[in-house]
Amino acid sequence: MNDITKDGLSLPEPKHVLECIDKWRRLDLRKKTDSEVDTELRSFLDSLGEDSLLSTSKTFNELWRIRKVEYLIKEESECWEPPKDKACMGRCNAKEAPVLYVSQFLRTPFEELSIKPNEQVYLVKYKQKRNLKLRRIVSEKLVILGQKGNPIFNESSLISYQILREFVRSEFLKPVGKGTEYLYRISGSMCRVWFDENDIEGWLYPSVQSMNDINVTIKPETAREKLDLK
């Protein structure tokens, strides 16, 4: 467990962090199931001794989703997350465990889905009714000072924090293509094991295709409660 000292938050020594990361990267995760990857990640976190996470309550004026015009949308339910039996593995979810993927800016899903000029799509817009409590997967900048301007980390822990931040970024945001779909097991496990708690309603993470933009993933029960389909 992490301890607060007079000099800030105490994280494991950088040498220990690097040893844990090296052990993780020597694992062959290609043929492991979701539950097996979850077990390996829990073991990684236990050996690391790291449980300091950042969450935020976030308000968006609008959230966007697009769908390619492959068939006529006939029901409002088709504008939300897919049915459980049709949910494929994704960046933040396991197979048959759907979540709603939306973006802060309309341009982002166009990049994510590689929409071609003149290709027809459905635009789906949501309005947020209440704040969402979201876990930020990769911090936008180095979080060094707390709300009162005091250092969060002591000198050694700041180095460990930077190493962990870049480890999470590289593991979570790995590009996924045909034949490498198993990589979604890593990012999905991070959401379930490392970046989740009972009151967390979803996750914020940088778009892989549009790195300056933010994607938002919302748990289904929260999406219907806190978003209006416009």
C-alpha positions, -999 to 999 in steps of 0.1 A, spaced: 0 0 0 11 36 -6 20 59 23 17 96 26 49 112 40 57 148 47 74 149 13 45 134 -6 31 101 -17 54 72 -14 55 47 -44 77 17 -49 113 24 -58 119 29 -96 142 -2 -97 114 -24 -83 88 -9 -107 110 -16 -137 116 -52 -125 78 -57 -123 72 -43 -157 100 -65 -172 84 -96 -157 50 -85 -171 64 -80 -206 79 -115 -206 44 -130 -203 29 -146 -235 -6 -132 -233 -16 -142 -269 -34 -174 -259 -46 -165 -224 -83 -160 -216 -97 -128 -201 -98 -143 -167 -62 -155 -170 -50 -120 -181 -70 -106 -151 -51 -130 -128 -17 -120 -143 -25 -83 -139 -36 -87 -103 -3 -105 -96 15 -76 -113 -3 -51 -91 3 -72 -60 40 -74 -67 41 -37 -75 22 -26 -45 7 3 -64 -29 13 -59 -29 51 -65 -54 60 -91 -70 92 -105 -107 97 -111 -126 128 -121 -162 140 -123 -167 152 -158 -193 172 -176 -196 172 -214 -220 195 -233 -223 169 -261 -210 134 -267 -208 118 -301 -209 84 -318 -211 75 -354 -222 43 -371 -216 33 -407 -248 31 -429 -247 -7 -433 -285 -11 -427 -314 11 -416 -316 18 -379 -351 10 -369 -351 13 -331 -337 37 -305 -319 9 -287 -296 6 -317 -281 40 -308 -268 27 -275 -244 -1 -266 -248 -34 -286 -268 -63 -271 -248 -86 -249 -248 -115 -274 -234 -92 -301 -208 -73 -281 -173 -79 -295 -141 -75 -275 -130 -38 -275 -106 -14 -260 -124 -13 -226 -146 -44 -227 -146 -82 -229 -167 -102 -254 -204 -101 -244 -198 -74 -218 -208 -43 -238 -201 -6 -229 -211 26 -247 -182 41 -266 -186 79 -273 -163 108 -280 -160 144 -269 -156 157 -304 -174 147 -336 -141 145 -355 -128 117 -333 -150 88 -344 -145 97 -380 -108 91 -374 -114 60 -353 -135 43 -380 -114 56 -409 -144 71 -426 -137 79 -463 -149 111 -481 -185 110 -491 -191 78 -471 -225 79 -454 -228 75 -416 -253 80 -389 -245 107 -364 -256 100 -328 -255 128 -303 -260 126 -265 -265 153 -239 -252 147 -204 -278 152 -177 -256 147 -147 -219 145 -140 -202 112 -148 -176 98 -124 -150 85 -147 -115 70 -142 -88 86 -164 -67 58 -178 -38 80 -190 -34 114 -174 -32 143 -199 -1 157 -181 22 148 -153 2 152 -121 29 166 -98 12 191 -75 -20 185 -55 -50 209 -51 -32 229 -25 0 232 -45 20 207 -25 40 180 -42 20 147 -45 51 125 -47 85 124 -30 115 126 -53 119 88 -59 82 83 -62 79 109 -89 102 88 -111 82 57 -103 50 76 -112 64 87 -146 75 51 -154 41 37 -145 23 64 -164 42 56 -196 38 18 -190 0 23 -188 0 44 -219 20 19 -240 0 -11 -228 -34 4 -230 -31 22 -263 -14 -4 -284 -28 -3 -320 -50 -33 -327 -55 -48 -361 -64 -81 -378 -45 -109 -360 -37 -88 -329 -72 -86 -314 -59 -103 -283 -43 -70 -273 -78 -58 -263 -75 -84 -235 -48 -62 -219 -66 -29 -221 -99 -45 -211 -82 -61 -181 -68 -28 -171 -103 -13 -170 -117 -42 -149 -88 -48 -125 -67 -16 -123 -90 12 -131 -123 2 -116 -142 6 -84 -179 2 -74 -187 38 -80 -167 43 -112 -191 48 -141 -167 47 -170 -133 56 -184 -115 85 -202 -87 76 -225 -68 92 -255 -80 82 -290 -55 59 -306 -62 73 -341 -65 110 -329 -42 112 -300 -51 148 -290 -88 138 -285 -105 119 -257 -127 89 -259 -153 82 -232 -165 47 -223 -196 45 -201 -211 15 -184 -245 7 -198 -265 12 -166 -250 46 -162 -254 56 -199 -292 53 -198 -294 71 -165 -271 101 -172 -273 107 -210 -302 119 -232 -302 107 -268 -307 138 -289 
